[in-house]
Amino acid sequence: IDKLSAFFILIINFTSFTGILFAKGYLEPYFGKKSNKEMAFHFFNFLWLQISMLLVAILRDALAFLIIWEIMSLTSFFLVIFETEKKETIKIGIKYLIQMHIGVVFLMIAFIWATVQSGADFSFNGLSVFFSSHNPLPLFLLFFIGFGIKAGFIPLHSWLPHAHPAAPSHVSGVMSGVMIKLGIYGILRVLTYIHHDLFNIGLFILVISLISGLLGVSLAIVQHEVKKLLAYHSIENIGIIGIGIGLGVIGLSVNIPVLSVLGFAGGILHILNHSLFKSLLFYTAGSVYNRTHTRNIEQLGGLIKKMPKTALFFLLGALAISGLPPFNGFISEFLIYSGMFQSLQAGNLFTDIILLLSFSGLAIIGGLAIFCFTKVFSIIFLGNPRSDRVEHAIEVEKSMLIPDFLIGIMIIIIGLAPAIFMEPLAKVVSIFTYDT
């Protein structure tokens, strides 16, 4: 367990803890409909999803890593198809599992190629031998496809907008909050072994991330199903994380220390921030569904009068994901912006153009996110009820509000006192900025 693994272990455990707390109340209506064995199987898979995610962040041997990566995909598949009585849910689950298998094939090919070409160990550590004597870009692209399918980068994202809405809300919160981030973990882990020819890799990550961020938020705006909307925002935020990482890699390659440090810092902090506000949004969306039995925002309205605490936590998550101060999303995006501004004119003209385009893209993503969540919050919680489903809604029980409260506290602390987190964050970033 190094600093990068420890960072992900922290996120995995916190989000899994809030997920299981929320599940207690969310699944209560299902206990009468499903047998004890079915419910036990669900919680068994939830536990094994957490264990497998922890092991993904720890294991370095390639064979053990690929096996546990498959277990993570399999347990999350069973969690997605919780409502097995719905044929559409089964179809979505199968499509998800197929795409996860495609991803693991790319990872397997990448590990085998590196081992055969270099004669090194069949492990992550063996990659350093390959990268030291070969052009790193082709092998990195194989790893990026394998890990990028899990992360949900466009155009590798097609499973994500369907699996999140199909899964129960506590599962969606954990999958979006931490499981897709393990795709980012894999990309970061591979980057730790590459020490030359980084510019093209950084530029590739940056371009894919800008496309993912812009298309993700644009597709989110036109959604009418709240969980599908949140799923597209996961793609958008994976794009923001990738923008930070891409700029960090470019900073290393062109020897601009401030860009590499702040790019990686912003991207890595956004991994934590997104796990907080996205799980909060999925939990509050689950609370709304639990009380109204609809995810169609057009059928809601006026819920702030019926569910004021849920409305407050949803608003908190919406402000945070939109990158507004004084909440946590602002801090990570500010670090990325700061890195771009401070690096202007530190490199050549081409680097300045990349920075300006990145700044414009990130600013557009932020503006569209504010527009989207203004629309969503006002339609769901403000105004008058648009259907009978809202009339009988009441606030959820305390057990479903406790995880919202815990996450809300973290969002506010990071937003108001970011200095507390800077030193631990710097230690994680130092893995990548070894020579700055």
FIROVEX-622637 format. One record per residue (C-alpha): residue number from 1; residue in three letters; x, y, z. Coordinates in steps of 0.1 Angstrom, whole numbers. Example, Ala and Ser with C-alpha at 12.3 -4.5 7.8 and 13.67 -1.06 7.14 Angstrom:
REM residues 2
<1, "ALA", <123, -45, 78>>;
<2, "SER", <137, -11, 71>>;
REM end
This chain:
REM residues 436
<1, "ILE", <0, 0, 0>>;
<2, "ASP", <16, 32, -11>>;
<3, "LYS", <2, 68, -9>>;
<4, "LEU", <-19, 64, -40>>;
<5, "SER", <-34, 31, -28>>;
<6, "ALA", <-41, 46, 6>>;
<7, "PHE", <-59, 76, -9>>;
<8, "PHE", <-82, 53, -29>>;
<9, "ILE", <-87, 30, 1>>;
<10, "LEU", <-99, 60, 21>>;
<11, "ILE", <-125, 69, -5>>;
<12, "ILE", <-137, 33, -10>>;
<13, "ASN", <-143, 27, 27>>;
<14, "PHE", <-160, 60, 33>>;
<15, "THR", <-184, 57, 4>>;
<16, "SER", <-191, 21, 10>>;
<17, "PHE", <-199, 30, 47>>;
<18, "THR", <-224, 57, 37>>;
<19, "GLY", <-238, 34, 10>>;
<20, "ILE", <-246, 6, 35>>;
<21, "LEU", <-262, 31, 59>>;
<22, "PHE", <-284, 44, 32>>;
<23, "ALA", <-293, 9, 20>>;
<24, "LYS", <-310, 1, 53>>;
<25, "GLY", <-338, 25, 48>>;
<26, "TYR", <-339, 24, 10>>;
<27, "LEU", <-343, -14, 8>>;
<28, "GLU", <-370, -16, 35>>;
<29, "PRO", <-399, -17, 10>>;
<30, "TYR", <-382, -46, -8>>;
<31, "PHE", <-380, -69, 22>>;
<32, "GLY", <-417, -79, 18>>;
<33, "LYS", <-413, -84, -20>>;
<34, "LYS", <-380, -104, -20>>;
<35, "SER", <-370, -135, -1>>;
<36, "ASN", <-344, -134, 27>>;
<37, "LYS", <-320, -153, 4>>;
<38, "GLU", <-323, -127, -23>>;
<39, "MET", <-317, -98, 2>>;
<40, "ALA", <-288, -117, 17>>;
<41, "PHE", <-273, -123, -17>>;
<42, "HIS", <-275, -86, -24>>;
<43, "PHE", <-257, -76, 8>>;
<44, "PHE", <-231, -104, 1>>;
<45, "ASN", <-223, -89, -32>>;
<46, "PHE", <-222, -54, -17>>;
<47, "LEU", <-196, -66, 8>>;
<48, "TRP", <-176, -83, -19>>;
<49, "LEU", <-177, -53, -41>>;
<50, "GLN", <-160, -33, -13>>;
<51, "ILE", <-134, -60, -7>>;
<52, "SER", <-126, -64, -44>>;
<53, "MET", <-123, -26, -48>>;
<54, "LEU", <-99, -25, -19>>;
<55, "LEU", <-78, -53, -34>>;
<56, "VAL", <-77, -36, -68>>;
<57, "ALA", <-60, -7, -50>>;
<58, "ILE", <-35, -30, -33>>;
<59, "LEU", <-25, -58, -56>>;
<60, "ARG", <4, -54, -80>>;
<61, "ASP", <7, -90, -94>>;
<62, "ALA", <-10, -89, -128>>;
<63, "LEU", <-28, -122, -126>>;
<64, "ALA", <-42, -115, -91>>;
<65, "PHE", <-52, -80, -102>>;
<66, "LEU", <-71, -93, -133>>;
<67, "ILE", <-89, -119, -112>>;
<68, "ILE", <-100, -94, -86>>;
<69, "TRP", <-109, -69, -113>>;
<70, "GLU", <-133, -96, -127>>;
<71, "ILE", <-147, -102, -93>>;
<72, "MET", <-154, -65, -89>>;
<73, "SER", <-172, -65, -123>>;
<74, "LEU", <-192, -97, -114>>;
<75, "THR", <-203, -85, -80>>;
<76, "SER", <-214, -51, -93>>;
<77, "PHE", <-233, -69, -121>>;
<78, "PHE", <-254, -88, -95>>;
<79, "LEU", <-260, -55, -77>>;
<80, "VAL", <-271, -37, -108>>;
<81, "ILE", <-297, -65, -116>>;
<82, "PHE", <-312, -63, -81>>;
<83, "GLU", <-347, -59, -96>>;
<84, "THR", <-345, -91, -116>>;
<85, "GLU", <-382, -91, -123>>;
<86, "LYS", <-377, -63, -148>>;
<87, "LYS", <-365, -77, -182>>;
<88, "GLU", <-349, -44, -191>>;
<89, "THR", <-328, -44, -160>>;
<90, "ILE", <-314, -79, -169>>;
<91, "LYS", <-306, -67, -205>>;
<92, "ILE", <-288, -36, -190>>;
<93, "GLY", <-268, -59, -166>>;
<94, "ILE", <-257, -82, -194>>;
<95, "LYS", <-246, -54, -216>>;
<96, "TYR", <-226, -40, -186>>;
<97, "LEU", <-210, -73, -179>>;
<98, "ILE", <-200, -78, -216>>;
<99, "GLN", <-183, -44, -217>>;
<100, "MET", <-165, -51, -185>>;
<101, "HIS", <-152, -83, -200>>;
<102, "ILE", <-140, -64, -231>>;
<103, "GLY", <-121, -40, -208>>;
<104, "VAL", <-104, -69, -190>>;
<105, "VAL", <-93, -84, -224>>;
<106, "PHE", <-75, -52, -232>>;
<107, "LEU", <-58, -52, -198>>;
<108, "MET", <-47, -88, -202>>;
<109, "ILE", <-33, -81, -237>>;
<110, "ALA", <-14, -51, -223>>;
<111, "PHE", <2, -70, -194>>;
<112, "ILE", <11, -100, -217>>;
<113, "TRP", <26, -76, -243>>;
<114, "ALA", <47, -59, -217>>;
<115, "THR", <59, -92, -202>>;
<116, "VAL", <68, -108, -235>>;
<117, "GLN", <86, -77, -249>>;
<118, "SER", <106, -70, -217>>;
<119, "GLY", <110, -104, -201>>;
<120, "ALA", <100, -87, -168>>;
<121, "ASP", <76, -99, -141>>;
<122, "PHE", <39, -104, -150>>;
<123, "SER", <30, -75, -128>>;
<124, "PHE", <26, -37, -126>>;
<125, "ASN", <62, -34, -114>>;
<126, "GLY", <74, -52, -146>>;
<127, "LEU", <59, -23, -166>>;
<128, "SER", <88, 0, -156>>;
<129, "VAL", <112, -24, -175>>;
<130, "PHE", <91, -22, -207>>;
<131, "PHE", <85, 16, -206>>;
<132, "SER", <122, 23, -200>>;
<133, "SER", <132, 7, -233>>;
<134, "HIS", <101, 12, -255>>;
<135, "ASN", <78, 39, -268>>;
<136, "PRO", <52, 40, -240>>;
<137, "LEU", <23, 54, -260>>;
<138, "PRO", <10, 22, -278>>;
<139, "LEU", <10, 1, -245>>;
<140, "PHE", <-5, 30, -226>>;
<141, "LEU", <-34, 32, -251>>;
<142, "LEU", <-42, -4, -245>>;
<143, "PHE", <-43, 2, -207>>;
<144, "PHE", <-63, 34, -212>>;
<145, "ILE", <-90, 15, -232>>;
<146, "GLY", <-92, -13, -205>>;
<147, "PHE", <-93, 11, -176>>;
<148, "GLY", <-113, 38, -195>>;
<149, "ILE", <-142, 15, -201>>;
<150, "LYS", <-146, 12, -163>>;
<151, "ALA", <-141, 49, -158>>;
<152, "GLY", <-166, 59, -185>>;
<153, "PHE", <-145, 81, -208>>;
<154, "ILE", <-163, 89, -240>>;
<155, "PRO", <-165, 69, -264>>;
<156, "LEU", <-160, 40, -239>>;
<157, "HIS", <-190, 51, -217>>;
<158, "SER", <-220, 34, -233>>;
<159, "TRP", <-227, 11, -202>>;
<160, "LEU", <-227, 39, -177>>;
<161, "PRO", <-259, 59, -185>>;
<162, "HIS", <-279, 27, -184>>;
<163, "ALA", <-264, 7, -155>>;
<164, "HIS", <-266, 36, -129>>;
<165, "PRO", <-304, 42, -134>>;
<166, "ALA", <-311, 4, -133>>;
<167, "ALA", <-292, -2, -100>>;
<168, "PRO", <-306, 7, -65>>;
<169, "SER", <-296, 42, -54>>;
<170, "HIS", <-270, 30, -28>>;
<171, "VAL", <-254, 9, -55>>;
<172, "SER", <-254, 38, -80>>;
<173, "GLY", <-238, 60, -53>>;
<174, "VAL", <-210, 35, -47>>;
<175, "MET", <-205, 27, -84>>;
<176, "SER", <-204, 63, -94>>;
<177, "GLY", <-186, 75, -63>>;
<178, "VAL", <-157, 50, -62>>;
<179, "MET", <-160, 20, -86>>;
<180, "ILE", <-156, 40, -118>>;
<181, "LYS", <-127, 59, -101>>;
<182, "LEU", <-108, 26, -101>>;
<183, "GLY", <-105, 31, -138>>;
<184, "ILE", <-88, 64, -130>>;
<185, "TYR", <-67, 45, -104>>;
<186, "GLY", <-55, 21, -131>>;
<187, "ILE", <-45, 49, -154>>;
<188, "LEU", <-27, 67, -126>>;
<189, "ARG", <-9, 35, -115>>;
<190, "VAL", <4, 29, -151>>;
<191, "LEU", <16, 66, -153>>;
<192, "THR", <38, 61, -123>>;
<193, "TYR", <60, 37, -144>>;
<194, "ILE", <63, 61, -174>>;
<195, "HIS", <92, 86, -172>>;
<196, "HIS", <98, 97, -208>>;
<197, "ASP", <78, 106, -240>>;
<198, "LEU", <50, 120, -218>>;
<199, "PHE", <38, 148, -240>>;
<200, "ASN", <17, 128, -264>>;
<201, "ILE", <2, 107, -236>>;
<202, "GLY", <-8, 139, -217>>;
<203, "LEU", <-23, 155, -248>>;
<204, "PHE", <-43, 123, -255>>;
<205, "ILE", <-57, 122, -219>>;
<206, "LEU", <-65, 159, -221>>;
<207, "VAL", <-83, 158, -254>>;
<208, "ILE", <-104, 127, -245>>;
<209, "SER", <-112, 143, -211>>;
<210, "LEU", <-123, 176, -227>>;
<211, "ILE", <-146, 157, -251>>;
<212, "SER", <-160, 136, -222>>;
<213, "GLY", <-166, 166, -200>>;
<214, "LEU", <-183, 187, -227>>;
<215, "LEU", <-204, 158, -241>>;
<216, "GLY", <-212, 144, -207>>;
<217, "VAL", <-227, 177, -194>>;
<218, "SER", <-244, 184, -227>>;
<219, "LEU", <-262, 150, -227>>;
<220, "ALA", <-271, 155, -190>>;
<221, "ILE", <-290, 187, -197>>;
<222, "VAL", <-315, 169, -220>>;
<223, "GLN", <-324, 140, -197>>;
<224, "HIS", <-357, 137, -179>>;
<225, "GLU", <-348, 107, -157>>;
<226, "VAL", <-329, 120, -127>>;
<227, "LYS", <-305, 90, -123>>;
<228, "LYS", <-297, 90, -160>>;
<229, "LEU", <-289, 127, -157>>;
<230, "LEU", <-266, 121, -128>>;
<231, "ALA", <-249, 92, -147>>;
<232, "TYR", <-240, 116, -175>>;
<233, "HIS", <-227, 140, -149>>;
<234, "SER", <-204, 112, -138>>;
<235, "ILE", <-189, 112, -173>>;
<236, "GLU", <-186, 149, -171>>;
<237, "ASN", <-167, 147, -138>>;
<238, "ILE", <-145, 119, -151>>;
<239, "GLY", <-136, 144, -178>>;
<240, "ILE", <-127, 171, -152>>;
<241, "ILE", <-105, 146, -134>>;
<242, "GLY", <-88, 136, -167>>;
<243, "ILE", <-83, 173, -176>>;
<244, "GLY", <-63, 177, -144>>;
<245, "ILE", <-43, 146, -149>>;
<246, "GLY", <-37, 154, -186>>;
<247, "LEU", <-24, 188, -177>>;
<248, "GLY", <-2, 173, -150>>;
<249, "VAL", <14, 149, -175>>;
<250, "ILE", <20, 177, -200>>;
<251, "GLY", <35, 198, -172>>;
<252, "LEU", <60, 170, -165>>;
<253, "SER", <69, 166, -202>>;
<254, "VAL", <75, 203, -209>>;
<255, "ASN", <91, 209, -174>>;
<256, "ILE", <65, 233, -160>>;
<257, "PRO", <65, 223, -123>>;
<258, "VAL", <35, 244, -113>>;
<259, "LEU", <14, 229, -140>>;
<260, "SER", <23, 193, -131>>;
<261, "VAL", <18, 198, -94>>;
<262, "LEU", <-15, 218, -96>>;
<263, "GLY", <-28, 197, -125>>;
<264, "PHE", <-23, 164, -106>>;
<265, "ALA", <-35, 180, -73>>;
<266, "GLY", <-67, 192, -88>>;
<267, "GLY", <-74, 160, -107>>;
<268, "ILE", <-67, 138, -77>>;
<269, "LEU", <-86, 160, -52>>;
<270, "HIS", <-116, 159, -76>>;
<271, "ILE", <-116, 121, -73>>;
<272, "LEU", <-124, 125, -36>>;
<273, "ASN", <-147, 155, -42>>;
<274, "HIS", <-167, 137, -68>>;
<275, "SER", <-171, 106, -47>>;
<276, "LEU", <-187, 128, -20>>;
<277, "PHE", <-211, 150, -40>>;
<278, "LYS", <-221, 124, -65>>;
<279, "SER", <-229, 97, -39>>;
<280, "LEU", <-249, 124, -20>>;
<281, "LEU", <-269, 133, -52>>;
<282, "PHE", <-276, 96, -59>>;
<283, "TYR", <-288, 90, -23>>;
<284, "THR", <-311, 121, -23>>;
<285, "ALA", <-324, 110, -58>>;
<286, "GLY", <-330, 76, -42>>;
<287, "SER", <-349, 92, -13>>;
<288, "VAL", <-372, 110, -38>>;
<289, "TYR", <-378, 78, -57>>;
<290, "ASN", <-385, 60, -24>>;
<291, "ARG", <-413, 84, -16>>;
<292, "THR", <-427, 92, -50>>;
<293, "HIS", <-419, 60, -70>>;
<294, "THR", <-408, 79, -100>>;
<295, "ARG", <-375, 91, -114>>;
<296, "ASN", <-391, 113, -141>>;
<297, "ILE", <-384, 149, -131>>;
<298, "GLU", <-414, 161, -151>>;
<299, "GLN", <-437, 143, -128>>;
<300, "LEU", <-423, 159, -96>>;
<301, "GLY", <-424, 195, -83>>;
<302, "GLY", <-429, 212, -49>>;
<303, "LEU", <-410, 185, -30>>;
<304, "ILE", <-392, 211, -9>>;
<305, "LYS", <-424, 214, 12>>;
<306, "LYS", <-428, 177, 16>>;
<307, "MET", <-391, 167, 19>>;
<308, "PRO", <-372, 198, 31>>;
<309, "LYS", <-341, 179, 45>>;
<310, "THR", <-337, 159, 13>>;
<311, "ALA", <-341, 191, -8>>;
<312, "LEU", <-314, 208, 13>>;
<313, "PHE", <-289, 179, 8>>;
<314, "PHE", <-297, 177, -29>>;
<315, "LEU", <-291, 215, -32>>;
<316, "LEU", <-258, 211, -13>>;
<317, "GLY", <-247, 183, -38>>;
<318, "ALA", <-258, 204, -67>>;
<319, "LEU", <-238, 235, -56>>;
<320, "ALA", <-207, 213, -50>>;
<321, "ILE", <-209, 195, -84>>;
<322, "SER", <-213, 229, -101>>;
<323, "GLY", <-180, 240, -87>>;
<324, "LEU", <-194, 269, -67>>;
<325, "PRO", <-177, 283, -36>>;
<326, "PRO", <-175, 276, -7>>;
<327, "PHE", <-179, 239, -15>>;
<328, "ASN", <-155, 211, -23>>;
<329, "GLY", <-160, 210, -60>>;
<330, "PHE", <-147, 246, -63>>;
<331, "ILE", <-114, 238, -46>>;
<332, "SER", <-103, 210, -70>>;
<333, "GLU", <-114, 230, -101>>;
<334, "PHE", <-97, 261, -87>>;
<335, "LEU", <-64, 241, -84>>;
<336, "ILE", <-67, 231, -121>>;
<337, "TYR", <-75, 267, -132>>;
<338, "SER", <-47, 280, -110>>;
<339, "GLY", <-22, 256, -127>>;
<340, "MET", <-33, 268, -161>>;
<341, "PHE", <-31, 305, -153>>;
<342, "GLN", <3, 303, -136>>;
<343, "SER", <17, 282, -165>>;
<344, "LEU", <8, 306, -193>>;
<345, "GLN", <40, 319, -211>>;
<346, "ALA", <61, 294, -191>>;
<347, "GLY", <63, 271, -221>>;
<348, "ASN", <61, 276, -259>>;
<349, "LEU", <32, 290, -280>>;
<350, "PHE", <17, 255, -286>>;
<351, "THR", <16, 249, -248>>;
<352, "ASP", <-2, 282, -243>>;
<353, "ILE", <-28, 274, -269>>;
<354, "ILE", <-34, 240, -252>>;
<355, "LEU", <-38, 258, -218>>;
<356, "LEU", <-62, 284, -232>>;
<357, "LEU", <-84, 257, -249>>;
<358, "SER", <-84, 237, -217>>;
<359, "PHE", <-94, 267, -197>>;
<360, "SER", <-123, 275, -222>>;
<361, "GLY", <-134, 239, -221>>;
<362, "LEU", <-134, 237, -183>>;
<363, "ALA", <-153, 270, -180>>;
<364, "ILE", <-180, 258, -205>>;
<365, "ILE", <-184, 225, -186>>;
<366, "GLY", <-188, 245, -153>>;
<367, "GLY", <-213, 269, -168>>;
<368, "LEU", <-234, 241, -183>>;
<369, "ALA", <-234, 221, -150>>;
<370, "ILE", <-248, 252, -132>>;
<371, "PHE", <-275, 255, -158>>;
<372, "CYS", <-284, 218, -156>>;
<373, "PHE", <-286, 217, -118>>;
<374, "THR", <-306, 249, -116>>;
<375, "LYS", <-331, 233, -139>>;
<376, "VAL", <-332, 200, -121>>;
<377, "PHE", <-335, 215, -86>>;
<378, "SER", <-362, 239, -96>>;
<379, "ILE", <-383, 213, -114>>;
<380, "ILE", <-381, 186, -87>>;
<381, "PHE", <-382, 207, -55>>;
<382, "LEU", <-397, 241, -63>>;
<383, "GLY", <-431, 252, -78>>;
<384, "ASN", <-462, 231, -76>>;
<385, "PRO", <-466, 193, -78>>;
<386, "ARG", <-470, 181, -114>>;
<387, "SER", <-486, 148, -105>>;
<388, "ASP", <-504, 129, -77>>;
<389, "ARG", <-472, 111, -69>>;
<390, "VAL", <-460, 142, -49>>;
<391, "GLU", <-491, 147, -29>>;
<392, "HIS", <-485, 119, -4>>;
<393, "ALA", <-447, 122, -2>>;
<394, "ILE", <-431, 126, 33>>;
<395, "GLU", <-396, 130, 45>>;
<396, "VAL", <-375, 99, 46>>;
<397, "GLU", <-365, 83, 80>>;
<398, "LYS", <-333, 94, 98>>;
<399, "SER", <-313, 63, 87>>;
<400, "MET", <-315, 76, 52>>;
<401, "LEU", <-305, 111, 62>>;
<402, "ILE", <-274, 102, 83>>;
<403, "PRO", <-252, 93, 53>>;
<404, "ASP", <-263, 126, 36>>;
<405, "PHE", <-253, 145, 67>>;
<406, "LEU", <-219, 128, 69>>;
<407, "ILE", <-211, 135, 33>>;
<408, "GLY", <-225, 171, 36>>;
<409, "ILE", <-201, 178, 65>>;
<410, "MET", <-171, 166, 44>>;
<411, "ILE", <-182, 187, 14>>;
<412, "ILE", <-183, 218, 36>>;
<413, "ILE", <-151, 211, 55>>;
<414, "ILE", <-131, 206, 23>>;
<415, "GLY", <-147, 238, 9>>;
<416, "LEU", <-141, 260, 39>>;
<417, "ALA", <-108, 246, 52>>;
<418, "PRO", <-89, 231, 22>>;
<419, "ALA", <-56, 238, 38>>;
<420, "ILE", <-61, 208, 61>>;
<421, "PHE", <-62, 185, 30>>;
<422, "MET", <-33, 201, 11>>;
<423, "GLU", <-4, 183, 29>>;
<424, "PRO", <-18, 148, 25>>;
<425, "LEU", <-28, 156, -11>>;
<426, "ALA", <8, 168, -18>>;
<427, "LYS", <21, 135, -6>>;
<428, "VAL", <0, 117, -31>>;
<429, "VAL", <9, 141, -59>>;
<430, "SER", <46, 137, -51>>;
<431, "ILE", <44, 101, -66>>;
<432, "PHE", <40, 117, -100>>;
<433, "THR", <60, 149, -96>>;
<434, "TYR", <91, 131, -86>>;
<435, "ASP", <116, 154, -103>>;
<436, "THR", <98, 188, -97>>;
REM end
